[in-house]
Amino acid sequence: MREDVQSLDIRDVTGSWVTAVILQNQIEARIAALADLADTPLFFGRLDYLHAVSEELSEGGGGENFYIGRRHVHDADGDPMVIDWRAPVSQPFYRASRTDPMDVERRRRFGYTGGELTAYEDEHLTDPATETFSGSAGGSTTSALLAAEIEKPRVGPMRDIVATIQPEQDEIVRSDVTGTICVQGAPGTGKTAVGLHRVAYLLYAHRERLARTGTLVIGPNNAFLSYIEQVLPALGELEVGQATVQQLVAHVEVKGEDDPEAARLKGDARMAEVLRRAVRAGITLPTEPCVVVRGSRRWRVPVHELVEIIEELKAREVRYGAARDALPQRIAHTVLLKMEQGGEAPDDRVQDAVARNSAVKALVKECWPAVDPAKLVLRLLSDPQFLAECAEGVLTAEEQRAVLWPKPGRSVKTARWTPADAVLVDEATDLVQRTPSLGHVVLDEAQDLSPMQYRAVGRRCTTGSATVLGDLAQGTTPWATASWPDALRHLGKPEAHIEELTKGFRVPEEVIAYASRLLPAIAPGLAPATSVRDAPGSLEIRPVTEWEEAVLAACREALEHEGSTGLIAADARIPQLGELLTAAGLPYLSPGAETSADARLTLVPASLAKGLEYDYVVLDEPAAVVAGEPDERTGLRRLYVALTRAVSGLTVLHREPLPAQLG
């Protein structure tokens, strides 16, 4: 297929150089999408149907066989050899069961080692006399290949889960593009993978629409985005953008940090009303008529008519910039009506000329002045009187003092903008000029966003849809959302459907049960997660006295196993641990760096652990993780995140007493 595309000669079909460039870009994108991935097999399953899916393909009235893979593959004659996992005919591979076989006689899974086919397994769905699973690994009632794929050691970036998608996950993945879905998912339930595979599915089912409007994946930090960046390319999707919320709102250079209370208040949804008032604070009503001179005649628009035009524009609540652009045209239209009453016959060119008249421009400048969003927020956070005027009845006097900068900024360039300030500038920018909307946005780790950050994301999908992913129990910011309905309301998608995933596939049962002891303290309303993986011995709690020796010993033990190892610790302890590992001759990576066979140990600050996963985790001093946060609930949530990063084994080291909530 790749050779066919490479051999295309477009010289005779391009009408212009522009067409040639566009076609060549499309050809290059197609070639890139068809690249071979050495360790990624073309197919991972097969469906044997009882009856023909399509009559024209049926031979003798029997069923059909379809190989299922990451992308569509056809032979030299154009006949399909592998069916894309997103195609409707592939759906039973994920949904069919003995109770509802969906006309599938047999589902076959293939097992691979390093890209080489090494095993197969058949699941018989319609013959009650046959064992459920049979194949190269013998018969059983559970899928050995499915378990092996889930438990496969993790080296390198995140992999796709296209071969192991579960029925409840598949329902979310194949949801319609017009609807927004919120997924509350416990650790290890695959919510991130579900969100990414949903993007891949939507691009397959609605490619033309989303190619025109764009798709974006939003993650909590660059380390997380680096970890997931290979999933969609492995599925043949190369045109999906990635960004953090902070990168979306990068109108100003962030140089400072707010204290927790100031950050919480700046992220409060009430700030949207304060900013709306601030943007419109400069609007004034005229006190003198507008006189337009054209040739030998003077056309006068009286004050009351000008006031009526401005009041009407204010009442419409259109964007400030759009209303400012409309104001001179509205005044010019009024002048044109007077010209017609005076016997003239002006056309649109005359109206445009009147709108550019110096008298009209001067009135617009005075009554509806231009607004620079960054300068406006600078003034709002530096001028107590201006803030008091805009926040009257919205923020208390104490809250206003907390929001104000301790030291007023002199200019947009020199001001010590904080991350929360940048979100306020983005809100002000949208009040002046509408933010372009994308076709679909995936928002991961959404529980950590403030209401104002939700609004910033929502502006990017006002006419599109969203997939919101998160876990309320893992909210570790002072403004972490308390409920998904509240979050979705701030996002501008109150009608979104909320799905809950509680069955874990990644974290062993022993580990998730231990971490779930924290749930009554950190998220009382959430049901504890369960795991399909029962792995006795996957959890070890070690009280230690010689801390340095214990850390090194635990890391070396973990590295004896195949796969990746993460050493997670409170942020303040990371420099000391880095020196310890270096002195002991243990090379380590930073979060986001790709692990390899030669470098499998990553030193992870607890604040960056969210969304990452390692085969083996060594957790250093839980009490220090809790103490590193501004309050106990946030600290316990941070600990919950750290406890649930392990796929195969977790070792907890502590000199100080464990938090009482762990029992």
Residue pairs with C-beta under 8 A, 6 or more apart in sequence:
1 34
1 73
1 74
2 31
2 34
2 35
2 36
5 27
5 30
5 31
5 34
6 31
8 27
10 20
10 23
10 24
10 27
13 23
14 20
14 23
29 238
29 239
32 238
33 71
33 236
33 237
33 238
34 71
34 236
37 234
38 115
39 114
39 115
40 70
40 115
40 234
41 69
41 110
41 112
41 115
41 117
42 69
42 70
42 71
42 73
42 82
43 67
43 68
43 69
43 73
43 82
43 110
44 68
44 69
44 70
44 109
44 110
44 112
44 162
44 163
45 67
45 68
45 69
45 93
45 107
45 108
45 109
45 110
45 163
46 65
46 66
46 67
46 68
46 106
46 107
46 108
46 110
47 65
47 66
47 68
47 89
47 90
47 92
47 93
47 104
47 106
47 107
47 108
48 63
48 65
48 104
48 105
48 106
48 107
48 108
49 63
49 64
49 65
49 66
49 103
49 104
49 105
50 63
50 101
50 103
50 104
50 105
50 126
51 62
51 63
51 103
52 58
52 61
52 62
52 63
52 64
53 64
53 66
53 89
54 64
57 64
58 64
63 103
63 105
66 80
66 83
66 89
66 90
67 81
67 82
67 83
68 82
68 83
68 85
68 90
68 93
69 82
69 83
69 84
69 85
70 84
70 85
70 160
70 162
70 234
70 235
70 236
71 82
71 84
71 235
71 236
72 80
72 82
72 83
72 84
72 87
73 80
73 81
73 82
74 80
74 81
75 81
83 89
83 90
84 90
84 204
85 93
85 162
86 200
86 201
86 204
86 205
87 204
91 102
91 170
91 174
92 101
92 102
92 103
92 104
92 107
93 107
94 165
94 166
94 167
94 169
94 170
95 102
95 167
95 170
96 102
96 104
96 107
96 125
97 125
97 167
98 125
98 132
101 125
101 126
104 125
104 126
105 124
105 125
105 126
105 127
106 122
106 123
106 124
106 125
107 122
107 123
107 125
108 120
108 121
108 122
108 123
108 135
109 120
109 121
109 123
109 143
109 145
109 146
109 163
110 117
110 119
110 120
110 145
111 117
111 118
111 119
111 120
111 121
111 136
111 145
111 148
111 149
112 118
119 135
119 136
119 137
119 145
120 135
120 136
120 145
121 133
121 134
121 135
121 136
121 137
121 143
121 144
121 145
122 133
122 134
122 135
123 132
123 133
123 143
124 130
124 131
124 132
124 133
124 134
131 139
131 140
131 141
132 140
132 141
133 139
133 140
133 141
133 142
133 143
133 144
135 145
137 144
137 145
146 164
147 533
149 163
149 164
150 164
150 505
150 506
150 532
150 533
151 533
151 647
151 648
153 561
153 562
153 563
153 564
153 615
153 648
154 563
154 564
154 595
154 613
154 614
154 615
154 647
155 563
155 564
155 595
155 596
155 597
155 600
156 230
156 594
156 595
156 596
157 226
157 227
157 228
157 229
157 230
157 231
157 594
158 192
158 193
158 227
158 228
158 230
158 231
158 613
159 230
159 231
159 234
160 193
160 196
160 197
160 231
160 234
160 235
161 169
161 190
161 193
161 197
162 197
162 235
164 505
165 173
165 194
165 197
166 190
166 503
166 505
168 499
168 501
168 503
169 190
169 193
169 194
169 197
169 501
171 499
172 181
172 183
172 194
172 198
172 499
173 194
173 197
173 198
173 201
174 198
174 201
175 181
175 198
175 497
177 202
177 205
177 206
177 209
177 210
177 439
177 440
177 465
178 465
179 465
179 496
179 497
180 465
180 466
180 467
180 468
180 488
180 491
180 493
180 495
180 496
180 497
181 198
181 466
181 467
181 468
181 496
181 497
181 498
181 499
182 446
182 468
182 469
182 470
182 484
182 487
182 488
182 496
182 497
182 498
182 499
183 191
183 194
183 195
183 467
183 468
183 469
183 470
183 498
183 499
183 500
183 501
184 470
184 471
184 472
184 484
184 498
184 499
184 500
184 501
184 526
185 191
185 194
185 469
185 470
185 471
185 500
185 501
186 471
186 473
186 501
186 502
186 504
186 512
186 526
186 528
186 529
187 471
187 474
187 504
187 506
187 507
187 512
187 515
187 529
187 640
187 641
187 644
187 645
188 504
188 505
188 506
188 507
188 512
188 529
188 531
188 644
189 501
189 502
189 503
189 504
189 505
189 506
189 529
190 501
190 505
190 506
191 444
191 469
191 470
191 471
191 501
192 228
192 444
192 469
192 611
193 231
194 469
194 501
195 217
195 442
195 444
195 467
195 469
196 217
196 228
196 231
196 232
196 442
197 231
197 235
198 442
198 467
199 215
199 217
199 232
199 237
199 240
199 440
199 442
199 467
200 232
200 235
200 236
200 237
202 210
202 215
202 440
203 210
203 211
203 215
203 237
203 239
203 240
206 439
209 439
210 439
210 440
211 239
212 439
213 437
213 438
213 439
213 440
213 463
213 464
214 241
214 438
214 439
215 239
215 240
215 241
215 438
215 439
215 440
215 441
215 442
216 240
216 241
216 242
216 243
216 438
216 440
216 441
216 442
216 460
217 225
217 228
217 232
217 240
217 241
217 242
217 243
217 441
217 442
217 444
218 242
218 243
218 244
218 245
218 248
218 441
218 442
218 443
218 444
218 457
219 225
219 228
219 242
219 243
219 244
219 444
219 445
219 611
220 244
220 444
220 445
220 448
220 610
220 611
221 244
221 608
222 244
222 592
223 590
223 591
223 592
223 608
223 612
224 444
224 445
224 592
224 610
224 611
224 612
225 242
225 243
225 244
225 592
226 592
226 593
226 594
227 591
227 592
227 611
227 612
228 242
228 611
229 242
232 238
232 240
245 423
245 449
245 453
245 456
245 457
246 254
246 419
246 422
248 426
248 456
248 457
248 460
249 422
249 423
249 425
249 426
249 456
250 422
251 373
251 374
251 422
251 425
251 426
251 429
252 374
252 412
252 415
252 417
252 421
252 422
252 425
253 413
253 417
254 417
254 418
254 419
254 421
254 422
255 415
255 416
255 417
256 416
256 417
256 418
257 418
257 419
258 266
258 418
258 419
258 420
258 421
260 478
260 630
261 402
261 478
262 402
262 403
262 418
262 420
263 418
263 419
263 420
263 450
263 478
263 479
264 450
264 478
264 479
265 271
265 395
265 399
265 402
265 403
266 403
266 418
266 420
266 421
266 423
266 424
266 450
266 452
267 420
267 423
267 450
267 451
267 452
267 453
267 479
268 450
268 451
268 452
268 479
269 451
269 452
269 455
269 490
270 394
270 395
271 403
271 424
271 427
271 452
272 427
272 452
272 455
273 394
274 380
274 387
274 390
274 391
274 394
274 395
275 376
275 377
275 380
275 390
275 424
275 427
275 428
275 431
276 431
277 389
277 390
277 391
278 376
278 377
278 379
278 380
278 386
278 390
278 428
279 320
279 371
279 373
279 376
279 428
279 431
279 432
280 314
280 320
281 386
281 389
281 390
282 368
282 369
282 371
283 310
283 314
283 367
283 368
284 366
284 367
285 306
285 307
285 310
285 311
285 367
286 303
286 306
286 307
286 310
286 363
286 366
286 367
287 303
288 303
289 300
289 301
289 302
289 303
289 306
290 300
290 301
290 306
290 331
290 359
290 360
290 363
291 298
291 299
291 300
291 301
291 359
292 298
292 299
292 300
292 301
292 335
292 354
292 357
292 359
292 360
293 299
293 357
293 359
294 353
294 354
294 357
297 342
299 335
299 338
299 339
300 338
301 331
301 334
301 335
301 338
305 334
306 331
306 363
306 367
309 327
309 330
309 331
309 334
310 327
310 367
310 368
313 323
313 326
313 327
313 330
313 368
314 323
316 323
318 326
319 430
319 431
319 432
319 433
319 434
320 371
320 431
320 432
321 371
321 432
321 433
322 433
322 434
323 368
324 364
324 368
324 370
327 364
327 367
327 368
328 355
328 356
328 360
328 361
328 364
329 351
329 355
331 354
331 355
331 360
331 363
331 364
332 351
332 352
332 354
332 355
332 357
332 360
333 351
335 351
335 354
336 346
336 350
336 351
336 354
339 346
339 350
340 346
354 360
371 428
371 432
372 412
373 425
373 428
373 429
373 431
373 432
374 412
374 425
374 428
375 412
376 428
377 421
377 424
377 425
377 428
378 409
378 411
378 412
378 415
379 386
380 386
380 387
380 390
380 424
381 387
381 403
381 404
381 405
381 408
381 409
381 421
381 424
382 404
382 405
382 408
382 409
383 408
384 400
384 401
384 404
387 400
387 403
387 404
388 397
388 400
391 399
391 400
391 403
395 403
405 415
405 416
407 416
409 415
409 416
409 417
417 425
420 450
420 452
423 450
423 452
423 453
423 456
424 452
426 435
426 456
426 459
427 452
427 455
427 456
429 435
430 459
435 459
435 460
435 462
436 460
437 459
437 460
437 461
437 462
437 463
437 464
438 460
438 461
438 464
439 461
439 464
439 465
440 461
440 464
440 465
440 466
440 467
441 457
441 460
441 461
441 464
441 465
441 466
441 467
442 466
442 467
442 469
443 449
443 457
443 466
443 467
443 468
443 469
443 470
443 491
444 469
444 470
444 611
445 469
445 470
445 474
445 610
445 611
446 454
446 468
446 469
446 470
446 481
446 487
447 470
447 471
447 472
447 474
447 475
447 480
447 481
447 487
448 470
448 474
448 475
448 476
448 477
448 480
448 610
449 457
449 477
449 479
449 481
449 487
450 477
450 479
451 479
451 486
451 487
451 490
452 490
454 481
454 487
454 490
454 491
455 490
455 491
455 492
457 466
457 491
458 466
458 490
458 491
458 492
458 493
459 492
461 493
462 492
465 493
466 491
466 493
466 496
468 484
468 487
468 488
468 491
468 493
468 496
470 481
470 484
472 480
472 481
472 482
472 483
472 484
472 523
472 525
472 526
473 518
473 519
473 522
473 523
473 526
473 637
473 640
474 610
474 637
474 640
474 641
475 481
475 637
476 607
476 610
476 629
476 634
476 637
476 638
476 641
477 634
478 630
478 631
478 634
480 634
480 637
481 487
484 498
485 494
485 498
488 494
488 496
488 498
500 527
502 527
502 528
502 529
502 530
503 529
503 530
503 531
503 532
504 512
504 529
504 530
504 531
504 532
504 533
505 531
505 532
505 533
506 533
506 613
506 647
507 515
507 529
507 531
507 533
507 644
507 646
507 647
508 531
508 533
508 534
508 535
508 538
508 539
508 646
508 647
508 648
508 649
509 530
509 531
509 533
509 534
509 535
510 534
510 535
510 536
510 537
510 538
510 539
511 531
511 538
511 539
511 643
511 644
511 646
511 650
512 528
512 529
512 530
512 531
512 644
513 528
514 539
514 643
514 662
515 640
515 643
515 644
516 528
516 529
517 661
517 662
517 663
518 636
518 637
518 639
518 640
518 643
518 659
518 661
518 662
519 526
519 528
519 640
520 661
521 633
521 636
521 661
522 633
522 636
522 637
522 640
523 637
535 648
535 649
537 649
538 646
538 648
538 649
538 650
539 649
539 650
539 652
540 649
540 650
540 651
540 652
541 652
541 654
541 658
542 550
542 554
542 651
542 652
542 653
542 654
543 654
543 655
544 550
544 653
544 654
544 655
545 655
547 653
547 655
548 580
550 653
551 567
551 577
551 580
551 618
551 620
551 653
552 580
552 581
552 584
552 586
554 618
554 651
554 653
555 565
555 567
555 581
555 586
555 601
555 618
556 586
557 651
558 565
558 601
558 616
558 617
558 618
558 649
558 651
559 565
559 600
559 601
561 615
561 616
561 648
561 649
562 615
563 600
563 614
563 615
563 616
563 647
563 648
564 595
564 600
564 601
564 602
564 614
564 615
564 616
565 600
565 601
565 602
565 614
565 615
565 616
565 617
565 618
566 601
566 602
566 604
566 609
566 612
566 614
566 616
566 617
566 618
566 645
566 646
567 577
567 581
567 588
567 601
567 602
567 603
567 604
567 617
567 618
567 620
568 604
568 605
568 606
568 609
568 617
568 618
568 619
568 620
568 625
568 642
568 645
569 577
569 603
569 604
569 605
569 606
569 619
569 620
569 621
569 624
569 625
570 605
570 606
570 620
570 621
570 624
570 625
570 627
570 628
571 605
571 606
571 607
571 628
572 624
572 628
573 620
573 621
573 624
574 603
574 605
577 603
577 620
578 588
578 603
581 587
581 588
581 601
581 603
586 601
587 598
587 599
587 601
588 599
588 601
588 602
588 603
589 595
589 599
589 601
589 602
589 603
590 602
590 603
591 602
591 604
591 605
591 608
591 609
591 612
593 599
593 602
595 602
602 614
604 612
604 645
606 625
606 628
606 638
606 639
606 641
606 642
607 638
609 641
609 642
609 645
610 641
612 645
613 645
613 646
613 647
614 645
614 646
614 647
615 646
615 647
615 648
615 649
616 646
616 647
616 648
616 649
616 650
616 651
617 642
617 645
617 646
617 649
617 650
617 651
618 651
618 653
619 625
619 642
619 643
619 650
619 651
619 652
619 653
620 653
621 653
621 654
621 655
621 656
622 639
622 642
622 643
622 652
622 654
622 658
622 659
622 662
623 654
623 656
623 657
623 658
623 659
624 656
625 635
625 638
625 639
625 642
626 632
626 635
626 636
626 638
626 639
626 659
627 635
628 635
628 638
629 635
629 638
636 659
636 661
639 659
643 650
643 652
652 658
